[in-house]
Amino acid sequence: MSLATRKLSEKIVTKQIVSFMQAHRWRAIRLQSGLFSRPMSQSRVRIGESGMPDWVFVRHCVSGWDEVLFLEIKATEGLLTDAQMDWHSQARRDGFEVRWFGRFEDFEEFYRGTYVP
């Protein structure tokens, strides 16, 4: 089975995409969300927004426009949760580019058709 058709873990797909983006001069910022326990306490703290993507990539372009891409990365056959679909829809309504991918090849095809290197 080739690498292109094999089911890959989210960790592997993430490494492929982040490395690709960094090679194209994007800053990769890992976003964290969820409920976390405080040390020595029963209370929990919400970090980020429910449904927020895993990554935001940003870069400055010579044209003067900065580019922002929110990206959710899944395992090869992963699906978005309802909260993630809602977050993505709202961000798109606000004018942001938001995508999700489970295969590097699909991401690369999108990237090459959308962004100037």
C-alpha positions, 0 to 999 in steps of 0.5 A: 500500500502506498503512502498516498493511500495508506491511512495515516495518523493525525500526528503524521498528517500534521507533521507533513502539513506544518513542515510544508507551511513552514517551508513556504514561510508561514508561521505555524501557531498551535491553538489549544482549546478545552477544559483544563484543571487547575493545579491544587484545585477542583475548578476547571478553566476553559481555554480557547473556543469550543470547536476552534481549529488546531492551527492558525497559519499566518504570513506577511506578503510583499503585496502588503496583505497578510494571509491567515489560514485556520486549519483543522487536521484530522486522521485520514478518515476523521470527521469534524464535530458539530462544534467544529462545523459551527466554528468554521461556519462562523469564521467563514462568515467573518471573512476568514479562510478555514479548512480541514484536511485528513490527507496531505495530498488534499491539502497540497492540492488546495494550497497550490490552487489557492496561494501564491508561493 
